[in-house]
Amino acid sequence: MKQDIQFQVCGLQFKYFLPFFLIIMICTYMGWLPTTTVYANTAGKYVATNYIATGAFLMAVGGLFFWLGDAVPIVNKYLGGSCLLPLFGASLMNYMGMIPQTLVNGCRVLMKTGFQDAYIALLLVGSVLVMDRKVLLKATVRYLPTVVGSQVFALGFCILGGWLTGFGWKEGMFYVGAPCMSGGSAGAMTTLPALYSNLAGKDLTGLAGQFLCYASISNVLAVLFAAVGGPLTEKIPGLNGRGKILMNQDAIEAEDEVKGEKRDVTSADYKKLGGGIFMALVLYLAGVLLAHIPGLNHIAGLAWTIILAILIKTTNILPEDVSYDCVYSMQFALKAMLPMLIAGIGVCSLRITDLTSYFSGGVLLVIFLGVLGAMVGAMLFGRLAGLYPYEAGVTAGLCCCNIGGSGDIAVLTAAKRMDLLAFASISTRIGGALMVIWLGLLYPLFML
């Protein structure tokens, strides 16, 4: 029986959301949004809406498009609709002149003065600290080498694709393949452009829309590979574990630990939420600090932030009851800030007229080879680590090439391996973090 789609935007049902939405629209189009004058050294001064007006508009519009993206069949499961529609919808509104210039200026001020960086800090730190310590240690010993091997193959195949298509091997790797393996749609849209901007010393956040498009294509290919790979590998002995990922019987206990009891990712204690936000922001600054120390400055600040989070989790230097507060702040970012952030990126960083340049047969070939390389590499390294190749290929490979949590579910559903969601989460979170570290080391060597 088909279920009705429930309307809920900003936590409100339609009858409650509508009056709030109308107030925002009336103020917007009557020119009554509060503004402030911004003084710029090179551009003189200009008028922009203040944070209250800008935030209210982006929450309403971004939240509405986010809900629509979740409601549209096929698009919501395979194309990352909940992220795509706020991005393209807000960009289209700006292109059609539906957003007043003062509000466009306000969006730029908000996005350029730290809102996006704050989101990245909450996301990166929380995505590492949400992992169970035992699970993380097991992953380091047995599963993580498989993820690393998968990423090496994936980047290698992207280099091959860049050479074959004429993009150039560097462009094929950094600007086409890497966004597909950077930790889901949020990594492609926020973390990677921010990383490249920091390393290059210039604003490259305009790549957000392009990278998200590539990640969405990769997500579709990952689902197709998972669906086709299952029946093919079942015919070859030793390639398919039929749902079991560990080949050795003495390792079944370790697998059960990975699937073990989970903690709640939310808390009603707002002091803990505040503490998590504080720690995530300070760890972001600690990464920046380390990136300025001679001898350590070859690693980007964002990469150092991830390394610090991994050290905190694996060494237990902070009690879990304390460090886990960062998980609450991550959930706050994902649930409350994400639609607003995506809409802001759509207004500021994505030009609808540039979209046609994102798609080509060459781009599709590079992404296809990257996803294929990720799966092949995970199968090979997984077999060496005592994992069934197909299950390793799906979790350590294909789940590094999708749009995040919803992408993991789509891939595992196609593979009929939902019991392996914990392993897929390791790939998305830790694998995405590792890819950022890889890119932070490689980009300065080859692109600067």
C-alpha positions in Angstrom: 0.0 0.0 0.0 1.4 3.4 -1.0 2.0 5.7 1.9 1.1 9.4 1.7 4.0 11.8 1.8 4.0 13.8 5.0 4.7 17.5 4.7 7.3 18.7 7.2 9.5 21.7 6.7 11.6 23.2 9.5 9.9 20.7 11.8 6.5 22.1 11.0 3.4 20.7 9.3 2.0 22.6 6.3 -0.7 24.5 8.2 1.9 25.8 10.7 4.6 26.4 8.2 2.5 28.4 5.7 1.9 31.5 7.8 5.6 31.7 8.7 6.6 31.3 5.1 4.1 34.0 4.0 5.6 36.5 6.5 9.1 35.9 5.0 7.9 36.2 1.4 5.9 39.4 2.2 8.9 41.0 3.9 11.1 39.9 1.0 9.1 41.2 -1.9 7.9 44.3 -0.2 11.4 45.3 0.5 10.9 45.2 4.3 13.7 42.8 5.3 16.2 44.4 7.7 19.4 45.4 6.1 22.9 46.6 7.0 25.7 48.4 5.2 28.8 46.3 4.5 32.0 48.1 3.9 34.5 46.4 1.6 38.1 47.7 1.1 38.1 47.1 -2.7 34.4 47.2 -3.6 33.4 50.3 -1.6 30.2 49.6 0.3 27.0 47.8 -0.4 23.7 47.0 1.3 22.9 43.4 2.5 20.2 41.8 4.5 21.2 41.0 8.1 21.7 37.5 9.5 18.1 37.3 10.8 16.5 38.0 7.4 19.1 36.0 5.4 18.8 33.0 7.8 15.0 33.0 7.8 14.8 33.1 4.0 17.3 30.4 3.4 15.7 28.1 6.1 12.3 28.5 4.5 13.3 28.2 0.8 16.0 25.6 1.5 13.7 23.6 3.8 10.9 23.6 1.2 13.1 22.4 -1.6 14.7 19.9 0.7 11.3 18.4 1.4 10.4 18.3 -2.3 13.7 16.5 -3.0 12.8 13.9 -0.5 9.3 13.5 -1.9 10.1 13.0 -5.6 10.4 9.3 -6.4 13.7 8.0 -7.9 15.3 11.4 -7.6 15.1 11.1 -3.8 16.8 7.6 -3.7 19.3 7.7 -6.5 20.1 11.3 -7.4 20.3 12.9 -3.9 17.2 15.0 -4.5 17.1 16.4 -1.0 20.5 18.0 -1.7 20.1 18.7 -5.4 16.8 20.5 -5.3 17.7 23.2 -2.7 21.0 23.8 -4.6 19.4 24.1 -8.1 16.1 25.6 -6.9 17.8 28.5 -5.0 20.2 29.0 -7.9 17.3 29.1 -10.4 15.4 31.6 -8.2 18.5 33.8 -8.3 19.0 33.4 -12.0 15.3 34.4 -12.7 15.6 37.5 -10.5 13.3 36.2 -7.8 15.8 37.1 -5.0 16.4 40.8 -4.3 20.0 41.9 -4.7 20.2 42.9 -1.0 19.2 39.4 -0.1 21.8 37.9 -2.5 24.4 40.2 -0.8 23.2 38.9 2.6 23.6 35.3 1.5 27.2 36.1 0.3 28.0 37.8 3.6 26.7 34.8 5.6 28.4 32.2 3.5 31.8 34.1 3.4 32.0 34.9 7.1 32.1 31.5 8.5 28.7 29.8 8.3 29.9 27.2 5.8 33.1 26.6 7.8 31.1 26.1 11.0 29.0 23.4 9.3 32.2 21.7 8.0 33.7 21.6 11.5 30.6 20.1 13.1 30.3 17.5 10.3 33.9 16.4 10.1 34.5 16.0 13.9 31.1 14.4 14.5 31.4 11.9 11.6 34.6 10.5 13.2 33.5 10.6 16.9 30.1 8.9 16.2 32.0 5.6 15.5 32.2 3.1 18.4 35.8 2.9 19.6 36.0 -0.8 19.3 34.4 -0.6 15.8 37.0 2.0 14.8 39.9 -0.1 16.0 38.5 -3.2 14.2 38.1 -1.2 11.1 41.7 0.1 11.4 43.1 -3.4 11.6 41.0 -5.3 9.1 38.7 -3.1 7.1 40.4 0.2 6.8 43.3 -1.2 4.6 40.5 -2.3 2.2 39.1 1.2 2.1 42.6 2.6 1.4 43.2 0.1 -1.3 39.9 0.9 -2.9 40.7 4.6 -2.9 44.1 4.1 -4.5 42.5 2.1 -7.3 39.7 4.6 -7.7 42.1 7.5 -8.0 44.3 5.5 -10.4 41.4 4.7 -12.6 40.3 8.4 -12.5 43.9 9.3 -13.7 43.5 6.8 -16.5 40.1 8.3 -17.4 41.5 11.9 -17.4 44.2 10.8 -19.8 41.8 8.9 -22.1 39.3 11.8 -22.3 41.8 14.6 -22.7 40.9 16.3 -19.4 44.4 15.7 -18.2 45.2 13.2 -15.5 45.3 15.8 -12.7 42.0 17.4 -13.6 40.4 13.9 -14.0 41.5 13.0 -10.5 41.0 16.2 -8.5 38.0 17.8 -10.2 36.0 14.8 -11.5 36.9 11.7 -9.6 37.7 13.0 -6.1 34.3 14.7 -5.5 32.7 11.3 -5.9 34.7 9.9 -3.0 34.8 12.7 -0.5 32.3 11.6 2.1 28.9 12.0 0.3 27.1 15.0 -1.0 28.2 17.2 2.0 31.8 16.4 1.3 31.5 17.1 -2.4 29.6 20.3 -1.9 31.2 21.8 1.1 34.4 20.1 2.4 36.2 19.6 -0.9 35.6 23.1 -2.3 36.7 24.5 1.1 39.8 22.4 1.1 40.8 23.4 -2.4 40.1 27.0 -1.6 42.4 26.9 1.4 45.2 25.2 -0.4 45.0 27.3 -3.6 44.6 30.6 -1.7 41.6 31.6 -3.8 37.9 31.2 -3.7 36.9 27.8 -5.4 33.6 27.4 -3.6 31.9 27.9 -7.0 32.9 24.3 -7.7 30.2 23.1 -5.2 27.4 22.6 -7.8 29.7 20.9 -10.2 31.1 18.5 -7.6 27.6 17.7 -6.3 26.5 16.8 -9.9 29.4 14.5 -10.2 28.7 12.8 -6.9 25.1 12.2 -7.9 26.2 10.5 -11.2 28.6 8.4 -9.1 25.8 7.5 -6.8 23.7 6.1 -9.6 26.6 4.1 -11.0 27.4 2.7 -7.6 23.8 1.5 -7.2 23.9 -0.2 -10.7 27.3 -1.8 -9.9 25.9 -3.2 -6.7 22.8 -4.6 -8.4 24.7 -6.2 -11.2 27.7 -7.5 -9.2 25.6 -9.7 -6.8 24.3 -12.1 -9.4 27.6 -12.2 -11.3 29.8 -13.0 -8.2 27.4 -15.7 -6.9 28.4 -17.9 -9.8 32.1 -17.8 -8.9 33.1 -19.6 -5.7 34.8 -17.5 -3.0 33.7 -14.1 -4.4 30.3 -13.8 -2.7 29.7 -14.2 1.1 25.9 -14.1 0.7 25.7 -11.4 3.3 28.7 -12.3 5.4 31.7 -10.0 5.0 34.4 -11.9 7.0 35.7 -15.1 5.5 37.3 -16.7 8.6 35.0 -18.2 11.2 37.2 -17.0 14.1 36.4 -13.4 12.9 32.6 -13.7 13.2 32.8 -12.3 16.7 34.5 -9.2 15.4 31.7 -8.8 12.8 29.1 -9.1 15.5 30.9 -6.3 17.5 30.7 -4.0 14.4 26.9 -4.7 14.3 26.6 -4.2 18.0 24.6 -1.9 20.2 24.4 1.7 19.1 24.1 4.9 21.1 21.6 7.5 20.5 22.8 10.3 18.2 20.6 12.9 19.8 20.3 14.3 23.3 17.7 16.4 25.1 20.5 18.0 27.1 21.3 21.3 25.3 24.4 21.8 27.4 25.8 18.8 25.7 24.8 20.1 22.3 26.5 23.4 23.2 29.6 21.6 24.4 29.8 19.6 21.2 29.6 22.7 19.0 32.3 24.3 21.1 34.7 21.3 20.9 34.1 20.9 17.1 34.9 24.5 16.4 38.0 24.4 18.6 39.2 21.3 16.9 38.8 23.0 13.6 41.0 25.9 14.9 43.5 23.3 16.2 43.7 22.0 12.7 44.4 25.5 11.4 47.0 26.0 14.1 48.9 22.8 13.2 48.8 23.7 9.5 50.8 26.8 10.3 53.6 25.0 12.2 56.7 24.6 10.0 57.1 20.9 9.1 53.4 20.2 9.6 52.1 22.8 7.1 52.2 20.3 4.2 48.9 18.9 5.6 45.8 21.0 5.2 44.0 22.3 8.3 40.9 20.3 7.5 42.9 17.2 7.3 44.5 17.9 10.7 41.1 18.3 12.2 40.1 14.9 11.0 43.4 13.4 12.3 42.8 15.0 15.7 39.3 13.6 15.9 40.6 10.1 15.0 43.3 10.4 17.7 40.8 11.4 20.3 38.5 8.5 19.4 41.2 5.8 19.2 43.2 6.9 22.3 40.2 7.7 24.4 42.0 10.8 25.6 38.6 12.4 26.1 36.0 10.2 27.8 33.4 9.0 25.4 30.7 10.8 27.4 32.5 14.0 26.6 33.6 13.5 23.0 30.3 12.1 22.0 28.8 15.5 22.5 30.3 16.3 19.1 27.9 13.7 17.6 24.9 15.7 18.9 26.3 18.8 17.2 26.8 16.9 14.0 23.2 15.8 14.0 22.2 19.4 14.7 24.2 20.5 11.6 22.7 17.8 9.4 19.1 18.2 10.6 18.9 22.0 11.1 21.6 23.6 9.1 21.9 21.5 5.9 18.9 22.8 3.9 19.9 26.4 4.8 23.5 25.8 3.8 22.6 24.1 0.5 20.3 27.0 -0.5 23.0 29.5 0.4 25.5 27.7 -1.8 22.9 27.7 -4.6 22.5 31.4 -4.4 26.2 32.3 -4.1 28.1 29.6 -5.9 26.1 27.9 -8.6 25.3 29.5 -11.9 22.5 27.7 -13.8 24.1 28.8 -17.1 27.2 26.8 -16.2 25.4 23.5 -15.7 25.6 22.4 -19.4 29.4 22.5 -19.1 29.4 20.0 -16.3 28.0 17.1 -18.3 29.8 15.3 -21.1 30.7 11.8 -22.3 34.2 12.3 -21.0 33.0 13.2 -17.5 30.8 10.1 -17.5 33.7 7.9 -18.5 36.0 9.3 -15.8 33.3 8.8 -13.1 32.5 5.3 -14.4 36.2 4.3 -14.3 36.5 5.8 -10.8 33.5 3.8 -9.4 34.8 0.7 -11.2 38.3 1.2 -9.7 36.8 1.7 -6.2 34.9 -1.6 -6.4 37.8 -3.6 -8.0 40.3 -2.2 -5.5 38.1 -3.1 -2.6 37.5 -6.6 -3.8 41.2 -7.2 -4.3 42.4 -5.7 -1.0 39.4 -7.2 0.8 40.3 -10.7 -0.3 43.8 -10.1 1.0 42.4 -9.0 4.4 40.1 -12.0 4.7 36.9 -10.4 3.5 34.5 -11.7 0.9 35.3 -9.7 -2.3 31.7 -8.8 -3.3 30.8 -7.6 0.2 34.0 -5.7 0.5 33.5 -4.2 -3.0 30.0 -3.0 -2.0 30.8 -1.6 1.4 34.5 -0.4 1.2 34.3 0.5 -2.5 30.8 1.5 -3.7 29.8 3.1 -0.4 32.8 5.4 -0.8 31.3 6.6 -4.1 27.8 7.7 -3.2 26.0 10.7 -1.7 26.3 9.7 1.9 23.8 8.0 4.3 20.9 7.7 1.8 23.4 6.6 -0.9 24.6 3.8 1.5 21.0 2.6 1.9 20.4 2.7 -1.9 23.6 0.8 -2.6 23.0 -1.8 0.1 19.4 -2.2 -1.0 20.5 -2.9 -4.5 23.0 -5.4 -3.2 20.6 -6.9 -0.7 23.1 -6.4 2.0 21.4 -4.1 4.5 23.0 -6.0 7.4 26.3 -4.5 6.4 25.2 -0.9 7.0 27.7 -0.4 9.9 30.6 -1.2 7.5 29.1 1.1 4.9 29.0 3.9 7.5 32.7 3.3 8.2 33.4 3.8 4.5 31.3 6.9 4.2 32.6 8.6 7.3 36.1 7.4 7.8 36.7 6.7 4.1 35.5 10.2 3.2 37.8 11.7 5.9 40.7 9.7 4.6 40.0 10.9 1.0 40.2 14.5 2.3 43.6 13.7 3.9 44.8 12.2 0.7 43.7 15.2 -1.4 45.1 17.6 1.2 48.5 16.0 0.7 48.4 15.5 -3.1 46.8 18.7 -4.3 49.7 21.0 -3.3 52.2 18.6 -5.0 50.4 18.5 -8.4 48.1 21.5 -8.7 50.0 24.4 -7.1 
